[in-house]
Amino acid sequence: MIRLSPILFILGWLTAAFGATMAIPAVYAWLLGASSMVAFTESALTCMFVGASLVLMNQQRELKLRYREGFVITALVWVVLSALAAVPLYLSGASGGSITDALFEATSGLTTTGATVFSGLDDMEKPILLWRALIQWLGGMGIVVLAVAVLPFLGIGGMQLYKSELPGVSKDKLQPRLKETARALWSVYLVFTLACTAAYTLAGMPLFEAICHAFTTVSTAGFSTHDASIGYYQSSLIELVAMVFMLAGAVNFTLHYRALSQLDLKPYKQQEELKLFAGIIALVVLIGTMVLINYDVFTSWLTAARYMLFNTVSIITTTGYGTADYAAWPVFISLIFLILMFIGGCSGSTSGGMKMLRILVILRHGSRELYRLLHPNMVSHVKVGKSPVPPQVLQAVWGFAGLYLVSFMLVALALSLYNIDLITAFSTAAAALTNVGPALGTAGPAGTYAHFPDGAKLIYCFAMLLGRLEMLTLLILFMPGFWRR
């Protein structure tokens, strides 16, 4: 039977800590004399009070979560924190008095999707902009801890394929060494964030904007302080900084930890997932550049390559920054970008999508089946690196891929009930599910999600959470058998 006490205890701690982070924009608003100070102060105090109450009422001497309780707390934390993140956005009036818009923006932020219903960012109060960036930064690290430390324990993370050198979780209990894992990952995350902030500043970005963009770049999240996103700066140097740290955020963080702790690049060179990731980017940029030149979108090869490279990196890392309205480019490139949304970044990273590791396993398995048609008696294994993929992991990968596509079709079908056109419905369903944000059609990089009905926005919120929680973590809660003794 699922015990509520340890679940509420953990939820209480996280709620109180989340409330404490609201003090950052509250203090900043006080220093600026911004009207949003009251909203952030009230939200912070309320969260800390409720969180502390839950902790005191459910104190645990020894905290051990059981298998099913791990699923419940994983899903519940993201749902509850998304709702709490929406409170200051609603109270401050940033959402225009719409609870749905506040929830959409908060969910998009915490899941690092980057889809927005806000416009007029250039004139918006800075504490609001800081909060949007901060929740994406927190969500990005939460995703890494989830992918590296929690989901492998639940059997659905994909990270089981790698024997991490990081201290991980044992199979019989969710905690003892989780703190060590989280501490190691946070240290890498902080180093990248500080380095990204410094690089943006040196590239000519004002300090406040550099901090906000560093938060949303390393987390591959995509919120900006300007409606025109990174394209506002018209700077190739700033675009280069963004690409470097988007790619860093999209690479397995256990690799970063090993490389930094050993001061050696060998961990990067040995990983096949990373090689496939780099190869896909190079191929797409090469083909896309030729298409842009052929269709006279750009007359200069260098300019075409620059725009193609940035937007390819932004899409495949599921960041969602934009330097151009690629929805107006040839349909061929739009279709490629749609495929890249589903692929996503590497496992154990802040990126969304199906993850490169699963794509690699599917390609290897498909290749093996073709060889078996030619050689029926052949005995071979699907391998990643030198290690064979266990049959149960292979089944989990295919099961995940199937559920991903079915979920995509159902979300698109649900959106069509609101009479959303076909291109917009399919592309926004993909953008929400893969946590990319900007899509095609009326929700392209030059637009927002503000014009959609409230019902559609709630569907997007569910899709963003579904994609962020790797599908199975959330879907399993809807199975009646999960709640039986």
C-alpha positions in Angstrom: 0.0 0.0 0.0 1.2 3.5 -0.9 2.1 5.5 2.2 1.2 9.2 2.1 3.5 10.3 5.0 6.9 10.0 3.3 5.5 11.5 0.1 4.1 14.5 1.9 7.3 14.9 3.9 9.4 15.1 0.7 6.8 17.3 -0.9 6.9 19.6 2.1 10.6 20.1 1.9 10.5 20.8 -1.8 7.6 23.2 -1.4 9.4 25.1 1.4 12.6 25.3 -0.6 10.7 26.4 -3.7 9.2 29.2 -1.7 12.6 30.2 -0.5 13.7 30.7 -4.2 10.8 33.1 -4.7 12.6 35.4 -2.2 15.2 36.1 -4.9 12.9 37.9 -7.3 11.1 39.4 -4.3 14.2 41.0 -3.0 15.1 42.1 -6.5 11.7 43.6 -7.0 12.1 45.5 -3.6 15.5 46.9 -4.8 13.9 48.1 -8.0 10.7 49.3 -6.4 8.7 47.0 -8.8 5.1 46.4 -8.1 5.6 42.6 -8.4 7.3 42.6 -4.9 4.1 42.0 -3.1 3.1 39.0 -5.3 6.5 37.3 -4.9 6.6 38.0 -1.1 3.1 36.6 -0.5 3.8 33.6 -2.7 7.2 32.9 -1.0 5.7 33.1 2.6 2.7 30.9 1.7 4.9 28.2 0.1 7.3 28.2 3.0 4.5 28.0 5.6 2.7 25.2 3.8 5.9 23.3 3.1 7.1 23.6 6.7 3.6 22.4 7.9 3.8 19.3 5.8 7.3 18.5 7.0 6.3 18.9 10.7 3.2 16.8 10.3 5.0 14.0 8.5 8.4 13.8 10.1 10.3 10.7 9.2 13.1 9.1 11.2 14.3 7.0 8.3 13.1 7.9 4.8 12.9 5.0 2.4 10.6 5.3 -0.5 9.1 2.1 -2.0 8.9 1.4 -5.7 5.4 2.7 -6.3 5.9 5.6 -4.0 8.8 6.7 -6.2 6.5 7.0 -9.2 4.0 9.0 -7.2 6.4 11.5 -5.7 8.2 11.9 -9.1 5.0 12.9 -10.8 3.5 14.9 -7.9 6.5 17.1 -7.4 6.5 18.4 -11.0 2.7 19.0 -11.0 2.7 20.7 -7.6 5.7 22.9 -8.3 4.4 23.9 -11.7 1.2 25.1 -9.9 3.2 27.0 -7.3 5.4 28.6 -9.9 2.2 30.0 -11.5 1.1 31.8 -8.3 3.4 34.9 -8.5 2.8 35.2 -12.3 -1.0 35.4 -11.6 -0.8 37.6 -8.5 1.6 40.1 -10.2 -0.8 40.5 -13.2 1.8 39.3 -15.6 -0.6 36.7 -17.0 -3.3 39.3 -17.6 -5.5 37.9 -14.9 -5.7 34.5 -16.5 -5.0 31.5 -14.2 -4.7 29.3 -17.3 -2.0 31.5 -18.8 -0.1 31.7 -15.5 -0.2 27.9 -15.2 0.8 27.4 -18.9 3.8 29.8 -18.5 4.9 28.1 -15.2 4.6 24.6 -16.6 6.5 25.5 -19.7 9.2 27.1 -17.6 9.6 24.3 -15.1 9.6 21.6 -17.7 12.1 23.7 -19.7 9.8 23.7 -22.7 10.1 27.4 -23.5 6.6 27.8 -25.1 5.2 31.1 -24.0 1.9 33.0 -23.8 3.6 36.2 -22.8 4.5 39.1 -25.2 6.0 42.5 -24.6 8.9 40.9 -22.8 11.1 43.9 -23.6 9.0 46.1 -21.4 8.1 43.5 -18.7 9.2 44.0 -15.1 12.6 42.5 -14.5 11.6 40.4 -11.5 9.1 38.6 -13.6 11.7 37.9 -16.3 14.1 36.7 -13.6 11.5 34.3 -12.2 10.8 32.8 -15.6 14.5 32.2 -16.1 15.0 30.9 -12.6 12.3 28.2 -12.7 13.7 27.0 -16.0 17.1 26.8 -14.4 15.7 24.8 -11.4 13.7 22.6 -13.8 16.8 21.8 -15.8 18.8 20.5 -12.9 15.7 18.7 -11.6 15.5 16.9 -15.0 19.2 15.8 -14.8 18.8 14.4 -11.3 15.6 12.7 -12.4 17.2 11.1 -15.4 20.5 10.1 -13.8 19.5 9.1 -10.3 15.7 8.4 -10.1 14.4 7.0 -13.4 17.0 4.2 -13.6 15.8 3.0 -10.2 12.2 3.0 -11.6 13.5 1.1 -14.7 12.5 3.6 -17.4 15.3 6.1 -17.6 17.5 4.6 -20.3 20.5 5.3 -18.2 20.7 1.6 -17.2 22.7 1.2 -20.4 25.6 3.0 -18.8 27.5 2.0 -15.7 27.9 5.5 -14.2 30.9 6.4 -12.2 28.7 8.7 -10.2 27.4 7.5 -6.9 23.9 6.4 -7.7 20.8 4.9 -6.1 20.5 1.3 -5.1 17.7 -0.8 -6.5 16.0 -1.5 -3.1 15.6 2.1 -1.9 15.4 5.5 -3.5 17.6 7.5 -1.2 20.8 7.0 0.7 23.3 8.1 -1.9 21.0 10.4 -3.9 22.4 13.4 -2.1 25.9 12.5 -3.4 24.7 12.2 -7.0 22.7 15.4 -6.8 25.7 17.3 -5.2 28.0 16.1 -8.0 25.5 17.1 -10.7 24.8 20.5 -9.2 28.5 21.3 -9.1 28.8 20.7 -12.8 25.6 22.6 -13.5 26.8 25.6 -11.4 30.1 25.7 -13.2 28.4 25.8 -16.6 26.0 28.5 -15.5 28.7 30.7 -14.2 30.8 30.2 -17.3 27.9 30.9 -19.5 27.0 34.1 -17.7 30.6 35.3 -18.0 30.7 34.4 -21.7 27.5 36.2 -22.5 28.8 39.3 -20.6 32.1 39.3 -22.5 30.1 38.9 -25.7 28.3 42.2 -25.0 25.1 41.2 -23.2 24.1 43.3 -20.2 24.7 41.5 -16.9 21.0 41.0 -16.0 20.2 39.6 -19.4 23.4 37.5 -19.3 22.2 35.9 -16.0 18.7 35.2 -17.3 20.0 33.8 -20.6 22.6 31.6 -18.9 19.8 30.1 -16.7 17.8 29.2 -19.8 20.7 28.2 -22.0 22.4 25.7 -19.7 19.0 24.2 -18.9 18.2 24.1 -22.7 14.9 25.8 -21.9 14.7 28.8 -24.2 12.9 31.7 -22.3 14.4 35.0 -23.2 14.1 38.6 -22.0 13.1 39.8 -25.5 10.3 38.9 -27.8 12.8 38.4 -30.6 14.8 35.9 -28.5 18.5 35.6 -29.3 17.8 37.2 -32.6 17.3 40.5 -30.8 21.1 40.9 -30.4 22.0 40.3 -34.0 25.4 39.1 -32.7 27.3 36.1 -34.1 29.4 36.0 -30.9 26.4 35.8 -28.7 24.9 33.1 -30.9 28.2 31.2 -30.6 28.1 31.3 -26.8 24.5 30.1 -26.9 25.3 27.2 -29.1 28.3 26.1 -27.0 26.3 26.0 -23.8 23.1 24.6 -25.4 25.2 21.7 -26.6 26.8 21.4 -23.2 23.4 21.2 -21.6 22.3 18.5 -24.1 25.2 16.2 -23.4 25.0 13.5 -20.7 26.0 15.2 -17.4 27.7 12.2 -16.1 30.2 12.6 -18.9 30.8 16.2 -17.9 31.4 15.1 -14.3 33.9 12.5 -15.4 35.7 14.8 -17.7 35.9 17.6 -15.2 36.9 15.4 -12.3 39.6 13.6 -14.3 40.6 16.6 -16.4 40.4 14.4 -19.4 38.4 14.5 -22.7 38.4 10.7 -23.1 34.9 10.2 -21.7 33.5 12.3 -24.5 35.5 10.5 -27.2 34.4 7.0 -26.1 30.6 7.5 -26.1 28.7 6.4 -29.2 25.6 8.4 -28.3 27.6 11.6 -28.5 29.1 10.7 -31.8 25.6 10.1 -33.3 24.4 13.4 -31.8 27.3 15.3 -33.5 26.9 13.4 -36.7 23.2 14.2 -37.0 23.8 17.9 -36.4 26.6 18.1 -39.0 24.4 16.3 -41.6 21.3 18.4 -41.0 23.3 21.7 -41.2 25.0 20.6 -44.4 21.8 19.6 -46.2 19.8 22.5 -44.7 22.4 25.1 -45.9 22.2 23.8 -49.4 18.4 23.9 -49.4 18.4 27.5 -48.1 20.8 28.5 -50.9 18.9 26.6 -53.5 15.6 28.3 -52.6 17.3 31.7 -52.4 16.4 32.2 -48.7 20.0 33.5 -48.3 22.5 34.5 -51.0 25.6 33.9 -48.9 26.7 30.4 -48.0 28.2 31.7 -44.7 25.0 33.4 -43.7 22.9 30.4 -44.6 25.2 28.1 -42.6 25.1 30.5 -39.6 21.3 30.5 -39.4 21.0 26.8 -40.1 23.5 25.8 -37.5 22.1 27.9 -34.7 18.5 26.9 -35.3 19.4 23.2 -35.7 21.3 23.2 -32.4 18.4 25.1 -30.8 15.8 22.5 -32.0 17.8 19.3 -31.4 18.8 20.4 -27.9 15.1 21.3 -27.4 16.1 24.8 -26.2 13.8 26.7 -28.6 15.8 29.9 -29.0 15.3 31.6 -32.4 17.3 33.9 -34.7 14.9 33.6 -37.6 11.4 32.6 -38.4 12.3 29.1 -39.7 8.5 28.4 -40.2 8.8 30.6 -43.3 11.7 28.6 -44.7 11.2 25.7 -47.2 8.8 23.0 -46.0 11.7 20.5 -46.3 13.6 22.2 -43.4 10.4 22.5 -41.3 9.9 18.7 -41.6 13.6 18.1 -40.7 13.2 20.3 -37.6 10.0 18.4 -36.7 12.0 15.1 -36.8 14.8 16.7 -34.7 12.2 17.6 -32.0 11.4 14.0 -31.5 15.1 12.9 -31.5 16.2 15.4 -28.8 19.5 15.5 -27.0 21.5 12.9 -25.1 20.3 10.8 -22.1 21.1 12.2 -18.7 20.9 15.8 -20.0 18.5 18.7 -19.7 17.1 18.2 -23.2 13.8 16.7 -24.1 12.7 14.4 -26.9 13.1 10.7 -27.1 16.8 11.0 -26.4 19.7 10.0 -28.7 20.5 6.8 -26.7 17.1 5.3 -27.5 17.5 6.3 -31.2 20.8 4.6 -31.2 19.4 1.4 -29.7 16.5 1.4 -32.2 18.8 1.9 -35.2 21.1 -0.9 -34.0 18.2 -3.2 -33.4 16.7 -2.4 -36.8 20.1 -3.1 -38.4 20.4 -6.4 -36.7 17.0 -7.5 -37.9 17.9 -6.7 -41.5 21.1 -8.9 -41.1 19.0 -11.7 -39.7 16.8 -11.7 -42.8 20.0 -12.5 -44.8 21.4 -14.9 -42.2 18.5 -16.5 -40.3 20.8 -18.6 -38.1 23.0 -15.7 -37.1 23.4 -15.2 -33.3 24.2 -11.5 -32.5 23.5 -9.0 -29.8 22.5 -5.3 -30.0 25.4 -3.4 -28.5 26.0 0.1 -27.3 29.7 0.5 -27.0 31.2 -2.9 -26.0 28.2 -3.8 -23.8 25.2 -5.9 -25.1 21.8 -4.3 -24.5 19.8 -6.6 -22.1 16.5 -7.8 -23.6 14.4 -6.1 -21.0 16.0 -2.7 -21.8 15.5 -3.3 -25.5 11.8 -4.0 -24.8 11.6 -0.9 -22.6 13.1 1.3 -25.4 10.6 0.0 -28.0 7.7 0.3 -25.6 8.7 3.9 -24.8 9.0 4.7 -28.5 5.5 3.3 -29.2 3.9 5.2 -26.3 5.7 8.3 -27.4 4.2 8.2 -30.9 0.7 7.2 -29.6 0.8 10.0 -27.1 1.8 12.5 -29.8 -1.1 11.4 -32.0 -3.6 11.6 -29.2 -2.5 15.1 -28.1 -2.7 16.3 -31.8 -6.1 14.7 -32.0 -7.3 16.4 -28.8 -6.0 19.8 -30.1 -7.9 19.3 -33.4 -11.2 19.5 -31.3 -10.5 23.2 -30.9 -10.4 23.6 -34.7 -6.6 24.2 -34.8 -5.2 23.8 -38.3 -3.4 20.6 -39.1 0.2 21.9 -39.3 -0.2 23.9 -36.0 -1.9 21.0 -34.2 0.8 18.5 -35.1 3.8 20.7 -34.7 2.6 22.2 -31.3 1.8 18.7 -30.0 5.3 17.7 -30.9 6.8 20.9 -29.5 5.0 20.4 -26.2 5.6 16.7 -25.9 9.3 17.0 -26.7 9.7 20.2 -24.6 11.0 22.3 -27.5 8.5 25.2 -27.3 8.3 27.0 -30.6 6.6 25.0 -33.3 5.3 25.7 -36.8 2.1 27.4 -38.1 0.6 30.0 -35.8 2.9 29.0 -32.9 6.2 29.4 -34.8 9.3 31.1 -33.4 7.8 34.5 -34.4 4.6 33.8 -32.5 3.2 32.7 -29.1 0.6 30.3 -27.7 -1.5 33.1 -26.3 -4.2 32.9 -29.0 -5.1 29.3 -28.2 -8.3 28.5 -26.2 -7.8 27.7 -22.4 -8.7 24.1 -23.0 -6.0 23.7 -25.6 -3.5 25.3 -23.2 -4.3 22.8 -20.5 -3.7 20.0 -23.0 -0.3 21.5 -23.7 0.4 21.6 -20.0 -0.3 17.9 -19.7 1.8 17.1 -22.8 4.7 19.1 -21.4 4.6 17.2 -18.2 4.1 13.9 -20.0 7.2 14.5 -22.1 9.3 15.8 -19.3 8.5 12.8 -17.0 9.5 10.3 -19.7 5.9 9.2 -20.4 5.7 6.1 -18.2 6.2 7.9 -14.9 3.0 9.8 -15.4 0.9 7.3 -17.4 1.4 4.5 -14.9 -0.5 6.6 -12.4 -3.6 6.2 -14.5 -3.6 2.4 -14.3 -6.1 1.1 -11.8 -3.8 -1.8 -10.9 -1.1 0.7 -9.7 -3.3 1.7 -6.8 -4.3 -1.8 -5.7 -2.6 -3.5 -2.8 
